[in-house]
Amino acid sequence: RGVALVVNCTSLGDARHEGESPLGPDDVAALAATTGVYDVIYQPAVTPLLGAASRRGLATCNGATMNLIQAELAFATVRPEVDSAVTHRAMAEAQAAGAANRQRPGTSRKSRRSR
């Protein structure tokens, strides 16, 4: 209680630890309605922690989105003349395209390496 932000920086919830979460159901239930829950894991996009927080109606953010925000801020630093809305739209489209490629059969990291 009284926690404003929870950030999972562990590997719990990634492909090697599928179904695991650093917080149990009671821990998530005890979070204030204003608590934000972030998870640095990219895949899956919705980890058990983010899923539980989302079902509670808490604000959530996954690793891919955090990376996108970081890239936008970095780009704005080196190219301040570019409209931030244009940058955001372009990066969001690139993120969506990358996600779509990861979903297609034969495009996993393992299959790309073996080509």
Secondary structure, 3 states (H helix, E strand, C coil): CCCCEEEECCCCCCHHHCCCCCCCHHHHHHCCCCCEEEECCCCCCCCHHHHHHHHCCCEEECHHHHHHHHHHHHHHHHCCCCCHHHHHHHHHHHHHHHHHHHHCCCCCHHHHHCC
